[in-house]
Amino acid sequence: MRITNHEVIVTGIEDFTARYRRIHFSGPELLAQLDEVFPTLWTRLWFPHPEKGEGHLSQRGYTFAAIDLEAGTFSLDFVLHGDASASTAGSGPGAAGGGSGTADIGTADTGTADVGPGARWAARVRPGTRIEAALTPARIDLPDDTSHLLLAGDLTALPAINSWCEAVPAEVAVTVAIVAEPEEVAGLPVSAHPNSTWDWVNPESSAEVEPKLRAGRALAAHLRGLDLDAQGLYVWAAGERGLVKDVRRIVRGELGLGRSQQFSQVYWFADKPTG
């Protein structure tokens, strides 16, 4: 791909909730490639993936949660679930290296094949760990006539949503809709915007739906209830594949937004080892 990899070093670990972890890095050579920081900026990390053969590495992409270009440091957020979230219980917010280990989209320090390489790495990582990372900057700019920005997704989209809230002008109204379990919302990191509304959508509100489809159906029902006006609206959405498909049906089919007024990205697949 002709993309240069740079070694970065883990400097700390911070758990906001039992399922939401932030890992801090030092990577001045990686960040030296950036002239500016913009919403949804992300990096690729290369993780050991023994299920695919000895010495095999697989890449996974993560949105920056924080960047300090002058200091050469950055942070990435990982969503924990399954056995992973149980293994970090009690590590507490701000615990540097705290907890027995956990990870992002799926985890656990069990070595099971369904965890995924990124999740398994994050479950075991400790300060001082080194890993290679690469940048593939791709910027999304809002149309000049945008007056309302809708940001939708699951917890894997929270870092990108926060980056939008930090960068969007105050005169643009921002509506955030994220699927999350009610008990963990209070501990999650949220970036302020002077003209924003945050809605946390309970996936269990779609209890009659197949479990892996509940998040998307609950989010879709919530978005329909917002009575959105397509004039001046821009929609950004990301998360699990089924959830993104449900949002796309509303954005394209019901709101009739064209390509210039919306962007969506699949981050992971339910029941697959994408961590």
DRENTI-604892 format. One record per residue: residue in one letter; z, x, y of N, C-alpha, C in turn. Coordinates in steps of 0.1 Angstrom, whole numbers, plus 5000, padded with zeros to 4 digits. Atoms other than C-alpha are relative to their C-alpha. Layout:
aZXYZXYZXY
...
This chain:
m500050084988500050005000500050095013
r500049914989500150315022501149975010
i498850024992503550225035501050114997
t499149895002506050505040501449954997
n498650035003509450475023500950105006
h499049924995512550605038501449984994
e498750025006515950665023501049955010
v498950054992518850465037501350004992
i498749985006522550485030500949885003
v499050104998525050205025501350055007
t498849954992527950245050501149904999
g498950095001529949925044499549874994
i500350135006530149575028501049905006
e499250104993531349265045499749864994
d500150135007531948925027500549895010
f499750114991531848615050500649884992
t499550105009532348375021499850054986
a500149955014532448394983498650024996
r501449995004528648354983499150075011
y500849954989527548525015500550145004
r499649864998527648905018499150075009
r500749924991526549145045500250154996
i500049855003525649515036499550075012
h500449924988525549775064499450134995
f500849885004523150065063499950105012
s500549904991522350385081498650044996
g501449965004518650455083499250035013
p500749964988517550635115498550024998
e501449975002514250745100499249874998
l500650135002513350395089499849935014
l500150074987514150245123499350075011
a500849934990512350515142498649955001
q501450055000509150335133499949885009
l500050124992510150035154500150035015
d499950004986509449995191500849895006
e499350114996511149665194500549924989
v499550095010513149405175499749865004
f500450144997511849055172500449914988
p499550105010512748735152499350024987
t500449995014512348745114499550134995
l500349875004511849115113500650044987
w499549985013512249225077499650144994
t500249885006512349525054499949984985
r500150005015511449605017501050104995
l499149915007514049764994499450014986
w500549975013513149924961501250014990
f498950015009515549834932499650044986
p500349985014515849964897499849874992
h500350125007514449714873499750034985
p500249965014515049824837499449914990
e500650095008513849504822498550024999
k501449975000510349614831499750144996
g500349875005510749964817500950105006
e499149894995512750284821499450065013
g500549944987512450414857499249905009
h500850094992510650104870500849955012
l499450054987511349994906499349885004
s500650134995510749644920500449995015
q499650024986510649564957500449855003
r499650134995512349274974500250015015
g499950004985512249175011501249935005
y498850054993515249105034499850005015
t500050004985515448995070501250075005
f498949934994517449215092501049905006
a498950084994520849055102500450075013
a499749934988521449325128499350135000
i500649874999519749635141500550075013
d499749914988520949915165499050124999
l501049905000517850125172500650135005
e499449874994519850385192500950074990
a499149945010522450435165499350024986
g500749995013519950405136500649934989
t499350075010521950145118499449854999
f500450145002521149795104500949944989
s499350075011522549525082499149904994
l500850105007521149285056501049914993
d499150105006522648965043499449964986
f500350045014522748865006500749874996
v499450135004523348514992500450024985
l499549995013525548514961500149874993
h499850135008525648254933500250034986
g499849975014526448214897501250094998
d498949915004528648474881500350105012
a499849904989528148694912501149955010
s499150054990530048464936501450004994
a498750005006532948444912500650145000
s499549865000533148824910500550055013
t499649954987533648864947501249915006
a498950084994536348594952501250085004
g498849934995539148714973499750125008
s500349884993537349004989500249995015
g499650034986537648845023499050055010
p500949954989535648875056500450145005
g499849874994535249225069500550104990
a499549905009536249395037498950104997
a501049905002534449725037500150054985
g500049965014533449785001500949914992
g499050095007535849494991499349924989
g500550085010535449284961499550094988
s500449935011534449384926498550024998
g501549995000530749354934499349874999
t500750125000528249084940498650025006
a501449984995524749024954499449895007
d500850104993522048824969499649894991
i500550115007519948554954500350014985
g499749995014521648544921500750144998
t499349875001524048824909500750014987
a499049975010526748944887499850144994
d500149875006527549284873500149994985
t500050035015526749164838498950074993
g501249955007523449324832499149904994
t500850115006521948994822498650005007
a501449994995518148964826499749905010
d500450104990518248654847500650025014
v499449974987520148814876499050045010
g501049944990517249004892500550135005
p499649864997517149364903500750015013
g499349994987518149304940501449964999
a498650055002521149094930500950094992
r499249915008522349334904500450125008
w499749884991522049624928501149975010
a499050044990524049434955501349984993
a498750025007526649344929500850134998
r499449875004527349704921500250105012
v500149904989526749874955501350035006
r498849954993529350084972499650095012
p500449914989529350275005499750144994
g500549875004527450605001498849994991
t501150025009524850444978498750025008
r501349984994521250554987498949924993
i501150085006518150344983498850025010
e501249994992514550354996499649875006
a500450124993513350105022498750035007
a501249984992510050045040499849885010
l500250104990508949845070498549955000
t501350064998506049605073500049905011
p499850094988506349455108498949905001
a500950114998504749115112500749905009
r499350084989505548925144499449865000
i500450144997505548545149500349975014
d499850044986505148435185499949855001
l500150144998505848085196498949975010
p501050044990503047895215500749995013
d499450004987503547905252500649865004
d499550144996504047525254501149954991
t498950055008506847515229501349975008
s498850044993509747315242501149974990
h499050045011511547235208499650084988
l500249925012511947475179500949954989
l499250055012513047335145500050114990
l499849895010514447595121500749944988
a499550075012514947475085500050094988
g500049925012515847625052501349994992
d498749985007518647725028500750125005
l499249884995521148005031499250135000
t500849884999518548265024499250015013
a500749994987516948175057500950025011
l499149994989520048205077499950135009
p500249884992519448575088498849985010
a501150024992516048475101500249905011
i499650104990517348165118500850055011
n499149934990520048365135499150095009
s500849924992517348605147499249925010
w500750094991515448315163500949965011
c499050054990518548185180500350115011
e499749884991519148535195498950035010
a501249954992515648565210499449895008
v500750114994514448215220500649975014
p499550034986514648135258500949885000
a499050114999517447905268499449875003
e500650134997515147635281499349934988
v500550065012513747585246501149944991
a499050075008515747325226499850054985
v500049945014516647465191500849904991
t499450085010517447235161500050084987
v499949925013518747415130500549904989
a499650085012518947235096500050094988
i499849915012520347435067500749934989
v499350055012521247325032501150104996
a498849925004524747455023501149924995
e498950075005527747355004501149995011
p499150034989530247195028501250105001
e498849925000533247415018499850145005
e500249864996531547745028499450015014
v500650004987530047645061500850085011
a499149954989533047745083500050165000
g499949855000532848115072498750075003
l501349944999529148175077499750055014
p500349944987527848395105498949925007
v500950084992526048185132499850065014
s500349954987524248315163499949895010
a500050104990524748125195498749995007
h501250034991521947965216500549895009
p499450094991522847775247499449854999
n500650135001520547485238499749964986
s500350025014520947455201500949894994
t499350095008522147195176499950054985
w500049965014523247305141500449894991
d499750105010523147065112500050064986
w499949955013524447155078499849894990
v500450115009522946945050500650024986
n499449995013524846875018499049974989
p501050035010522546914988500549894990
e499550105010524846684967499749865005
s500450134995523646394989498849944992
s501250045009520646384965500450004985
a499449995013522846344934499149944989
e500950065011520246124916498850084997
v501249915002517646404918500450124991
e499849885008517246694894500650115008
p499249904992519646974904499250105008
k500749904992517047234914499149945011
l500850074989515246974936500949945011
r499150074991518346844954500050065014
a499949944986518347094983498849965008
g501250044993514747024992499949855004
r500050154998515046644989501049965011
a499050034990518246645009499650045014
l500549954987516746855037498949925005
a501150084995513646645038500549875005
a499550134996515646325041500750025014
h499349974987517646485070498950025011
l501149984990514446595088499449875004
r500650134996513046245086500949925009
g499150074992516146115102500150055015
l499949944986515746335133499049945010
d501050074991512846125147499450105009
l500649894992510946435158498849965007
d501250024992508346435185499150124999
a500949895003505346655176499650075013
q500449944988504646725213500950125004
g499249894997505847075221500950064989
l499249965011507347115187499450124992
y500449895010507247435165501050004989
v499150005012508647435130499950134992
w499949885009509747745111501049974989
a499250035011511047705076499950114989
a500049905011511947935046501149964990
g499050025010513947935014499349984986
e500550025014513447824978498749925000
r501350055000509947724968499949845001
g500050145000510647354961500449945014
l499550054987512547314994498950025010
v501049984990509747475014498849904998
k501150105003507147244997500449865006
d499650134995509246945007499950005016
v500149994986509447065043498549995005
r501450004997505747125044499449865000
r500650145001504946765033500449935013
i499650074987506846645064499350065012
v500649934989505546905088498549975001
r501550015000501846875078499649854998
g500550135003501646525064500649895009
e499450104992504146315084500050035015
l500149964986504246505117498650045005
g501449964997500646625115499950125008
l500149884993501346965129499050094994
g501049915004498547215128500650144998
r499649875003498747585119500750075012
s499449944988499647685155501349955003
q498750064996502747465155501050024988
q499149995011504347575122499850124992
f500149895009505147855098501049984989
s499050015011506847845064499850114990
q500049895009507648105038500949984988
v499250005012508848095002500750134998
y499249885002511748334997500350024985
w499649995014512648264961499749884992
f500350115009512148044931501249964991
a498950055008514747824914499850044985
d500049965015515547944878499250124997
k500749875003513748274882500850115007
p499249884995515248624887499350065012
t500649944988514148684923501050085008
g499049934993517348844934499850155000
